[in-house]
Amino acid sequence: MDLYQLFKTRTPIIGVVHLLPLPTSPRWGGNLKAVIQRAEQEAAALASGGVDGIIVENFFDAPFTKNQVDPAVVSAMTVVVQRIKNLVTLPIGLNVLRNDGKSAMAIAYATQAQFIRVNVLTGVMATDQGLIEGEAHQLLRYRRELGCDVKILADVLVKHARPLGSPNLTVAVKDTIERGLADAIILSGWATGSPPNQEDLELAIGEANGTPVFIGSGANWQNIATLMQAANGVIVSSSLKRHGRIEQPIDPIRVSQFVEAAHTRWHPNGKIQSISGAVKIHS
């Protein structure tokens, strides 16, 4: 199954559920039930707002370990994902921060989630967690050992990081797809909340040669129609939250607003709006 079959659209919108701090993280509050309830509420808000998929992240576990997370984090995320899967019918993914692709793959396998996000699949990045080395060879072999078809969405020149050596987007895209065997690539701005520029998106699309390119940060209802002219899909979090604040819960009204804006296309004769398959032209 390819990504288009998975999300049932050519331009998927993937909303993010940022989990409250999990066991063993510095800000863990001691109440897993509260973590689960918030995650369920956010997943329901995303689904009702019309997204095409949901990705679950241990976002509030910062500061992150650069490689393997504690087994308690894996266990908690497995429970949460299972609860979300019982609640919504959308494709579900995992991002185990900062770069634990193997744990993400294991959780996806156990819960029958369909995709994962890996921040550094190939190459070496200097980050606030130290130097992170891509381990594509281990992850791809692990997927084969598990006998599953979990899709790998991999960041290229990921946010909050700098590559060792000269940052060359063309080479990074090519390596991530051809040598890292990513099923899709993700392009972000420098930090959470900052979008990639249009030139980089177009360059990545050209180099990806048919492999889907997702926007990984900075998308909001004001810029998404423009960004989606170049990209194949988007992963969105901050702008869907109450008042657009990262620490707030998902706001279903903002989700609906974003989804509607993402389905808007511009045309020389006016604005073409396509929602739920219907096309309306506004001059």
N, C-alpha and C positions, 0 to 999 in steps of 0.2 A: 504494500500500500504506500502510495506517495503522499506528500503533505497535502496536496489539493484534495485527494480522496478523504484524508483524515479530517480536515476542517470543513469540507463540503463547500469551499469557496476558493476563488483564485487570489483573494486578498484578505487573509485571516486577521482578525483583531483578537489578540491574546491579552486578557486582563490578568493582573498580578494580585495574588493574595499574599500579603506580607505577614508572616506569622509573628505573634507576640513572642518575647524571649522564651527560648526553650530550655529544658533542664541542662544544667552545667554551664549555660552562658552567663556572663557577668551580671546581667539584669534579670535573670530568671526570678519570677515572682512566686514560684512554688505551687501554682494552680494550673494544672494541665487542662482541666475542664474549661477554664476561662479562655485558654488558647484555642481549644476546639470550637467553642461557641462563637468566638469572634471570627474564626476562619469560615465557619458555616454561614454566618451572616454575610460575610464579604463575598463568598462564592455565590450565594443566592442573589445578592445585589448585582453582581457581574452578569450572571445568567439572565436575570430579568431585564437587564439593560441592553442585552442583545449581542454580547461578545461571542466569538466563535470558538474560544478555548480559554483555559485558565492555567496559569503556572503558579506553583506554590513555592515560596522562598522563605528561608530562615533569616529574613532581612534584619530583624531586630536582635540578632545574636552578636552583633558587632561589640568589640573587635573580633574579627574572624580569624580562625586558623587558616593557613594557606593551603593545606592539603586535607588530610582525613579528619572529619569531625568525630566527636565522641559518639559511641554507640547509643547513648541515651537520646541524642539528637535524631539519629536515624530511626530509632524506635518511635519517638514522638511524631516525626514527620509521616511515618508509615500509618500511624493511627489517624492522623488528621486527613491525609489523602484518602484513606478508605472511607472516612465519614463524608468527605466532599463528594466522592464518587457515588455514594448512596443518595446524595441530595440532588445532584445535577447530572444531565446526560452529555455534557460537553466533553471534548477531549481534555485530559488533564496532563500537566507536565510538572517537572521538578527542577529547581535550581538549588543545589546544596552549596551554599557560600562558605569560603570563597571559591574553591575550585575542586570540590569533591565529586567528580563525575561518576566515580565508581559507586559511591553510596547512592547517588541519584539514580543510577541505572538499577541498583539492587531494589530500591524502594519502588521504582516504576515496574519492575518485573513482578514484585510481590503483590502490588495493588492493581496490576494491569493498567497502569497509566501509560500514555502513548508517546511521550517525548520528554527530553531533558534539555536544559541549557547548560553549556560548559563555557566558562569565561575565558579560559586559556586551554585550547585543545592542542595547538602546536606553537613552537617558538618559546622564547623566554621573555617574561615581562617583569619589570621592576614595579612593585606595588607597596602599599603601606603595610602589607603582611610580609614583605621581603621579596626575594626573587621567586617567581612562580614559573615552573617549567611545564610545558604541555606534555601530556602523557597519552597521546592518541593511540599509540600501539597497545598500551594496557587496556584502555577503555574499549577499543574495538574488539580485542580478543575476549574480553570479559562478556561483551554482548553476545559474541558467537558461542561462548561456553554456556551462557544462560539459555541460548536458543530462542531469543526474543527479537522483536523487530522495533524496539524503542528508537524513535528518531532522535538524532543528535543535532541540536541547534547550537552553533558555536560562534562566539564573539570573535570579531577580527579587530585587532588593536583595541582591546576592551577599555572601557572607561575606568577612571581612577588607576591608571597604569601607564607606563611608558615602556616601549620595546627596547631591548638591548640592541645597539646598533642603530642604523638609520631607519626611521619609520617609513616603509614603502607599502602603501595600501595595495597596489597591484600585486606585489609578491605575496603579501600576507593573505589576500583573498585566494590566490592560486594555490598556495601551500595548504591552506585550511581545507580546501575542497579536494584537491588532487592528492595530497600527501596525508592529510588528516582524515579524509573521507567523511567530512561533515555532510549531513543531509540538507542543511540550510545554514546560511551565515547571518550574523547579526552585526549591524553597524550602529554605533552610538556616538554621542558627543563626548567631551572630555569627562563629564561628571553626570551623576544622577540629575535629571531635569534639563540637561542640555542636549539639543538635537544634533544629528549629523548634518553637515552642509550638503546642499543639493549636488554640488560637483562631485563630492566623494560618493554619494549614493549612485549617481549615474556611472561613475568609474567602476564601482563595485559590481553593479548590474552587468556592465559590459564584460568584466573579467569573469564573473560567475558563470556565464555561458549557459543559462537555463536553470542553475541551482537557485532556489529562492533566496532573496535578500530581505531580511526583516530590519525595521527600525527598532533599536533597543532602548532608546531613552529620548526624553524631550518632546514627545508628541503631545499635542493638546488640541482642543476642538478648533482653535484658530489656525494652526499650521498643518493639520493632518491631511487636508485635501491636496495641498501642494506637495507634501512629502510623499504621499501615496501615488503621485504621478510617476515617481521614480522607483519606489519600493514595491515589493510583493506582499508585504504584511507588516504588522506592527505589534510590539509588546509594550503595553502602557500601564502605568501605575499611578504616579503622583497626581496627574491631572484629573484622575477619576475620584480622588478623595475629597472629603468635605473641605471646602475652602481651598482646595488644591494643596493642602499641607500633608507632607509625607507621613506624619505620625497619626493622622486622623483615619477613621474607617472609610470604606468605599461609599460613595454617594450614588444611589441608583439613577438619580436625575442627571448627574454629570456623565454617567455611563451612557445613557440614552442620547444625550447631547453629542458626545464624542462619536458614537456609532453613526449617528445621522450625518455628522460632518465628514466622517471618513468615507461615507458612501456618496459624497458630492464630487462631481467632476466639473472642471471648467471647460468651456467651449467658446470659440470666437463669437458665436451668435448669442451668447448669453450663458447662464449657468444651467448646466444639466444636472439634475438631482435624481439619483437612482436609489430608491429605498425599497427593500423587499421585492426586488425584481421589477418594480414599476419605474418608468423613466418619465420625468416631468421637465419641461424646458421653461425656464424663467428668463425673459428678455430684460 
